[in-house]
Amino acid sequence: AHFLRRYEQYAVRGAAGRLPAYYDSLTTVAGASSSSPLPRRENPTIPRAALDAALAYAVNAQSGAFILYRNGAVELEYYGDGATAGTLFNSKSLAKPLATIATARAVQRGHIKSLREPVANFITEWTGRPQQDIRLFHVLTNTGGLLGQQYGVERDHILNRAYLHPRHVEVIIHDYPMTHAPGERYDYSNANMDLIAPIIERATDSSYPQWLSEQVLKPLGARGGTIWLNREGGTAHSACCIQLPADSWLRLAILVMRGGIWEGERLIPEDFYQAMITPTPLNPYFAMQIYVGATYAQWRGAGNPDTNFTRMFHSEPFVDAGEILLFDGNGNQVAYMLPSRDLVILRLGHFPPKEMTWDNAYLPNLIARAMDDAQVARDR
């Protein structure tokens, strides 16, 4: 009955910007006890005309939060449609790189040996089954051979049960199918990253919300929020569905942009970080829940490169191709990270209006070109 009610609520989407009705069991994820705002820069280093053009694009896209951070300070911060710095934004799939960072912390703290550790060491129900060959690396890179996401599946399809069921973890562990051998094919699926919560809970003896709080948010001085549980007192979703303020998402992006180091302290092991940002041969656009802008594709999907699942438009190659990193979630929840420029561009909020096609290359290229042109002018 719980599943059926959620499915009915899922099938009839609510108003934009509101939490879905099926988020019926939320719990708190505590942040830092005191969180000081990141530094602000009154005289931006990014040319004003570029900042104005970027803000206009974000406003036209119905953004709830839009922040540009460069060289240690915020240079532009905007909140729209009634949002404020304290508003909790629904992460959609930005929760996936957060789960990767949470896994990195478990490796650094010694609870997980390495990325090559068999998942069956924690999901012991997989021992003796084909899934026993899946490694943690496979889960984080969507290459474990689990069934990929699809559009338009019927009510009782495994994809709906794995997402909406009040015991979704048990559904994934016992019923979710493998379609390929581990390491054979990339296939985007929520099931992969929804395994991270039970893996971390079994490895660390902490609940997933507690682990996020103590090992990720508090070390960053980040504020907390709420996360969706599969049922009251149950397990949190780790593939989606955590709500945090924009500043917390910004800090996570800064951490990744700066190589896994926060204020001089390494929070992500170096070898883990390199794996986080290095695509597998199975998908040149995707590393460990982080997208990379290397090979140009006008339309890049979240699914296997030979499918059309959730395609993203790029009007041109990235100016910083080969370097740019992205958190990229449904509804254009996106953080662009450009390490050599010490630059993060964060956009959160509603879907853009239907008449607008979001150009995933526009904002980073606009800012990058303006910075390069300003440097050329200074060098003359």
C-alpha positions as CSV (number, residue, x, y, z in Angstrom):
1,A,0.0,0.0,0.0
2,H,2.9,2.4,0.8
3,F,4.5,1.7,-2.5
4,L,1.2,2.1,-4.5
5,R,0.5,5.5,-2.8
6,R,4.0,6.7,-3.6
7,Y,3.6,5.6,-7.2
8,E,0.4,7.5,-7.6
9,Q,2.0,10.6,-6.1
10,Y,5.1,10.1,-8.3
11,A,3.0,9.8,-11.5
12,V,1.3,13.1,-10.8
13,R,4.1,15.6,-10.4
14,G,3.5,18.5,-8.0
15,A,4.3,22.2,-8.5
16,A,7.8,23.1,-9.5
17,G,10.1,23.8,-6.5
18,R,8.1,21.9,-4.0
19,L,9.2,18.6,-2.5
20,P,7.4,15.7,-4.0
21,A,4.5,14.3,-1.9
22,Y,6.2,10.9,-1.9
23,Y,9.1,12.4,0.2
24,D,6.9,11.3,3.1
25,S,9.7,10.3,5.6
26,L,12.4,13.0,6.0
27,T,15.1,13.1,8.6
28,T,17.6,15.7,9.6
29,V,21.2,15.7,8.4
30,A,23.0,17.9,10.8
31,G,25.5,20.5,9.6
32,A,28.3,22.4,11.4
33,S,27.2,23.8,14.7
34,S,28.4,27.2,13.5
35,S,28.9,28.0,9.8
36,S,30.6,31.2,8.8
37,P,29.7,32.5,5.3
38,L,32.4,32.1,2.7
39,P,34.3,35.3,1.9
40,R,32.7,37.8,-0.4
41,R,34.6,40.0,-2.9
42,E,33.2,43.5,-3.4
43,N,35.4,44.1,-6.5
44,P,35.1,41.0,-8.6
45,T,38.0,39.6,-10.6
46,I,35.6,38.4,-13.3
47,P,34.6,41.2,-15.7
48,R,31.4,42.8,-14.7
49,A,29.8,42.4,-18.2
50,A,30.3,38.7,-18.0
51,L,28.8,38.5,-14.5
52,D,25.8,40.5,-15.7
53,A,25.3,38.2,-18.7
54,A,25.7,35.1,-16.6
55,L,23.1,36.4,-14.1
56,A,20.7,37.2,-16.8
57,Y,20.9,33.7,-18.2
58,A,20.4,32.2,-14.7
59,V,17.4,34.4,-14.1
60,N,15.8,33.5,-17.4
61,A,16.3,29.9,-16.5
62,Q,14.2,30.3,-13.3
63,S,17.1,29.6,-11.1
64,G,16.5,29.5,-7.3
65,A,20.2,30.0,-6.5
66,F,23.1,31.1,-8.7
67,I,26.6,31.6,-7.2
68,L,30.0,32.3,-8.8
69,Y,33.0,31.6,-6.6
70,R,36.6,32.4,-7.7
71,N,40.0,32.5,-6.1
72,G,38.8,32.2,-2.5
73,A,35.7,34.4,-2.5
74,V,32.1,34.6,-3.8
75,E,31.9,37.1,-6.6
76,L,28.2,36.8,-7.4
77,E,25.3,35.4,-5.4
78,Y,21.6,35.4,-6.4
79,Y,18.5,33.9,-5.0
80,G,15.2,33.9,-7.0
81,D,11.6,33.0,-6.6
82,G,11.5,33.6,-2.8
83,A,14.6,31.5,-2.1
84,T,17.3,32.7,0.4
85,A,20.7,31.6,1.6
86,G,18.9,29.3,4.1
87,T,16.6,27.6,1.5
88,L,17.0,23.9,1.2
89,F,17.4,22.9,-2.4
90,N,16.4,19.4,-3.6
91,S,19.6,17.9,-4.9
92,K,18.2,15.5,-7.4
93,S,21.3,13.6,-8.6
94,L,23.8,16.1,-7.1
95,A,23.3,13.6,-4.2
96,K,25.5,11.1,-6.2
97,P,28.8,13.0,-6.1
98,L,28.0,13.7,-2.4
99,A,27.7,9.9,-1.9
100,T,31.0,9.5,-3.7
101,I,32.7,11.9,-1.3
102,A,31.1,10.1,1.6
103,T,32.6,6.9,0.3
104,A,36.0,8.6,0.0
105,R,35.8,9.5,3.7
106,A,35.0,5.9,4.6
107,V,38.1,4.8,2.7
108,Q,40.3,7.5,4.3
109,R,39.0,6.5,7.8
110,G,39.8,2.8,7.1
111,H,36.3,1.4,7.1
112,I,36.6,0.4,3.4
113,K,39.9,-0.9,2.1
114,S,39.9,0.5,-1.4
115,L,37.9,1.1,-4.5
116,R,38.6,-2.5,-5.6
117,E,37.0,-4.1,-2.5
118,P,34.1,-6.4,-3.4
119,V,30.7,-4.9,-2.6
120,A,29.8,-8.4,-1.3
121,N,32.1,-7.7,1.7
122,F,29.3,-5.4,2.8
123,I,26.2,-6.6,0.9
124,T,26.9,-10.2,2.1
125,E,23.6,-11.3,0.5
126,W,25.5,-11.2,-2.8
127,T,28.0,-13.9,-1.8
128,G,27.7,-16.8,-4.2
129,R,25.7,-14.8,-6.7
130,P,26.9,-13.1,-10.0
131,Q,26.9,-9.8,-8.1
132,Q,29.7,-10.9,-5.9
133,D,32.1,-9.8,-8.7
134,I,31.0,-6.2,-8.5
135,R,33.6,-4.0,-6.9
136,L,33.0,-0.6,-5.2
137,F,34.7,1.1,-8.2
138,H,32.0,-0.5,-10.5
139,V,29.2,0.9,-8.4
140,L,30.7,4.4,-8.3
141,T,31.3,4.4,-12.1
142,N,28.0,2.8,-13.1
143,T,29.9,-0.1,-14.6
144,G,28.8,-3.0,-12.4
145,G,26.4,-4.5,-14.9
146,L,23.1,-3.5,-13.2
147,L,20.1,-2.7,-15.2
148,G,20.1,0.9,-16.6
149,Q,17.5,3.5,-16.1
150,Q,14.6,3.7,-18.7
151,Y,11.7,5.9,-19.5
152,G,8.0,5.0,-19.2
153,V,8.2,1.8,-17.2
154,E,5.0,0.2,-15.8
155,R,4.0,0.6,-12.2
156,D,5.4,-2.6,-10.8
157,H,8.6,-2.4,-12.8
158,I,11.8,-3.0,-10.8
159,L,12.9,0.6,-11.4
160,N,9.9,2.0,-9.7
161,R,10.1,-0.5,-6.8
162,A,13.8,0.2,-6.4
163,Y,13.1,3.9,-6.0
164,L,9.7,4.1,-4.3
165,H,9.4,1.0,-2.2
166,P,9.6,1.5,1.6
167,R,12.2,-1.3,1.6
168,H,14.0,-0.2,-1.5
169,V,17.4,-1.4,-0.3
170,E,16.1,-5.0,0.0
171,V,14.5,-4.7,-3.5
172,I,17.8,-3.6,-5.0
173,I,19.8,-6.3,-3.2
174,H,17.5,-9.2,-3.8
175,D,15.6,-8.4,-7.0
176,Y,17.5,-5.9,-9.1
177,P,18.8,-7.6,-12.2
178,M,22.3,-7.7,-13.7
179,T,22.3,-7.4,-17.5
180,H,26.1,-7.4,-18.1
181,A,29.3,-8.6,-16.4
182,P,31.0,-6.1,-14.2
183,G,33.3,-3.8,-16.2
184,E,31.6,-4.6,-19.5
185,R,29.2,-1.7,-20.0
186,Y,28.4,1.7,-18.5
187,D,24.7,2.1,-17.6
188,Y,23.4,4.9,-15.5
189,S,21.0,3.8,-12.7
190,N,19.9,5.1,-9.4
191,A,20.3,1.5,-8.0
192,N,24.1,1.8,-8.2
193,M,24.3,4.9,-5.9
194,D,21.4,3.8,-3.7
195,L,23.7,1.0,-2.6
196,I,26.1,3.5,-1.1
197,A,24.0,4.2,2.0
198,P,23.8,0.5,3.1
199,I,27.4,0.0,2.2
200,I,28.5,2.9,4.4
201,E,26.1,1.9,7.2
202,R,27.4,-1.7,7.2
203,A,31.1,-0.6,6.9
204,T,31.0,2.2,9.6
205,D,28.2,1.3,12.0
206,S,26.8,4.8,11.4
207,S,23.6,5.7,9.8
208,Y,24.1,7.3,6.4
209,P,22.7,10.7,7.6
210,Q,25.1,10.6,10.6
211,W,28.0,9.8,8.3
212,L,27.3,12.7,6.0
213,S,27.0,15.0,9.0
214,E,30.1,14.0,10.8
215,Q,32.4,13.1,7.9
216,V,31.4,15.4,5.1
217,L,29.4,18.5,6.1
218,K,31.0,19.4,9.5
219,P,34.6,19.2,8.2
220,L,33.5,21.7,5.5
221,G,31.8,24.0,7.9
222,A,28.6,23.3,5.8
223,R,25.0,23.7,6.9
224,G,22.8,20.6,7.0
225,G,19.3,19.9,5.8
226,T,17.1,16.9,5.3
227,I,17.2,13.6,3.5
228,W,14.5,11.2,2.3
229,L,14.2,7.8,4.1
230,N,12.5,4.8,2.5
231,R,10.3,4.7,5.6
232,E,10.2,6.0,9.1
233,G,13.3,4.8,10.9
234,G,14.5,3.2,7.6
235,T,17.4,3.7,5.3
236,A,18.2,7.0,3.5
237,H,18.4,7.3,-0.3
238,S,21.9,8.1,-1.4
239,A,21.3,8.3,-5.1
240,C,19.0,11.3,-4.7
241,C,16.8,13.3,-2.4
242,I,18.9,15.2,0.0
243,Q,18.0,18.9,0.6
244,L,20.8,21.3,1.5
245,P,21.4,25.1,1.2
246,A,23.2,26.4,-1.9
247,D,26.3,27.3,0.2
248,S,26.7,23.6,1.2
249,W,26.6,22.5,-2.4
250,L,29.1,25.2,-3.2
251,R,31.5,23.9,-0.5
252,L,31.3,20.4,-1.9
253,A,32.2,21.7,-5.4
254,I,35.1,23.8,-4.0
255,L,36.4,20.6,-2.2
256,V,36.4,18.7,-5.5
257,M,37.7,21.7,-7.5
258,R,40.7,21.9,-5.1
259,G,41.7,18.3,-5.4
260,G,39.9,17.0,-2.3
261,I,41.6,19.4,0.1
262,W,39.7,21.8,2.4
263,E,41.6,24.6,4.2
264,G,44.9,22.6,4.0
265,E,43.4,19.3,5.2
266,R,43.0,16.4,2.7
267,L,39.5,15.0,3.1
268,I,39.7,12.8,-0.1
269,P,42.7,10.4,-0.5
270,E,44.8,11.4,-3.5
271,D,44.4,8.1,-5.4
272,F,40.7,8.1,-4.7
273,Y,40.4,11.7,-6.0
274,Q,42.3,10.8,-9.2
275,A,39.8,8.0,-9.8
276,M,36.9,10.4,-9.1
277,I,37.9,12.7,-12.0
278,T,39.2,10.1,-14.5
279,P,36.6,8.7,-17.0
280,T,36.5,5.0,-17.6
281,P,37.0,3.7,-21.2
282,L,33.3,2.8,-21.2
283,N,32.1,6.5,-21.0
284,P,34.4,9.4,-21.9
285,Y,32.1,11.9,-20.2
286,F,31.8,10.3,-16.8
287,A,34.2,9.4,-14.0
288,M,32.9,8.6,-10.4
289,Q,29.6,10.4,-10.4
290,I,31.4,13.5,-11.8
291,Y,31.0,14.4,-15.4
292,V,34.0,15.6,-17.4
293,G,34.2,17.9,-20.4
294,A,36.7,16.3,-22.7
295,T,35.4,14.9,-26.0
296,Y,32.8,17.2,-27.5
297,A,29.3,16.0,-27.9
298,Q,26.5,18.4,-28.8
299,W,24.1,16.1,-26.9
300,R,25.5,14.2,-24.0
301,G,23.3,11.8,-22.0
302,A,23.5,10.5,-18.5
303,G,22.9,6.9,-19.8
304,N,25.1,4.8,-21.9
305,P,26.6,6.9,-24.8
306,D,24.6,4.8,-27.2
307,T,21.3,5.7,-25.6
308,N,19.2,8.9,-25.4
309,F,18.5,8.9,-21.7
310,T,18.4,12.4,-20.2
311,R,20.4,14.2,-22.9
312,M,22.1,17.5,-22.2
313,F,22.7,20.1,-24.9
314,H,26.1,21.8,-25.5
315,S,26.2,24.5,-28.2
316,E,30.0,24.2,-28.5
317,P,33.0,22.5,-26.9
318,F,34.0,23.7,-23.5
319,V,36.7,26.4,-23.5
320,D,38.4,24.4,-20.7
321,A,37.9,21.0,-22.3
322,G,39.9,18.3,-20.7
323,E,39.8,20.1,-17.3
324,I,36.2,21.1,-16.5
325,L,34.4,18.9,-14.0
326,L,30.6,18.9,-13.4
327,F,28.1,17.9,-10.8
328,D,25.1,17.5,-13.0
329,G,21.6,16.6,-11.7
330,N,18.1,16.4,-13.2
331,G,16.5,19.8,-13.8
332,N,19.9,21.5,-14.4
333,Q,21.1,21.3,-10.9
334,V,24.7,21.9,-11.9
335,A,28.1,22.9,-10.5
336,Y,30.9,23.7,-13.0
337,M,34.4,23.3,-11.5
338,L,37.5,24.8,-13.3
339,P,40.5,24.0,-11.2
340,S,43.1,26.1,-13.1
341,R,40.9,29.1,-12.7
342,D,39.9,28.3,-9.1
343,L,36.4,28.8,-10.3
344,V,33.0,27.3,-9.4
345,I,29.7,28.2,-11.0
346,L,26.7,26.8,-9.2
347,R,23.1,26.8,-10.4
348,L,20.1,25.3,-8.5
349,G,16.4,25.4,-8.6
350,H,13.4,24.9,-10.9
351,F,13.6,23.4,-14.4
352,P,14.2,26.2,-17.0
353,P,11.0,27.2,-18.8
354,K,9.8,24.8,-21.5
355,E,10.7,27.3,-24.2
356,M,14.3,27.4,-23.1
357,T,16.9,24.8,-24.0
358,W,19.6,24.8,-21.3
359,D,23.0,25.2,-22.9
360,N,25.4,23.3,-20.6
361,A,28.4,25.1,-22.2
362,Y,27.2,28.7,-22.1
363,L,28.0,29.7,-18.5
364,P,31.5,28.2,-18.1
365,N,32.5,29.4,-21.6
366,L,31.1,32.9,-21.0
367,I,33.2,33.3,-17.9
368,A,36.3,31.6,-19.2
369,R,36.4,33.7,-22.3
370,A,35.9,36.9,-20.3
371,M,38.7,36.0,-18.0
372,D,41.0,35.2,-20.9
373,D,40.2,38.4,-22.7
374,A,40.8,40.4,-19.5
375,Q,44.2,38.7,-19.1
376,V,45.1,39.5,-22.7
377,A,44.2,43.1,-22.1
378,R,46.3,43.3,-19.0
379,D,49.3,41.7,-20.8
380,R,49.3,44.3,-23.6
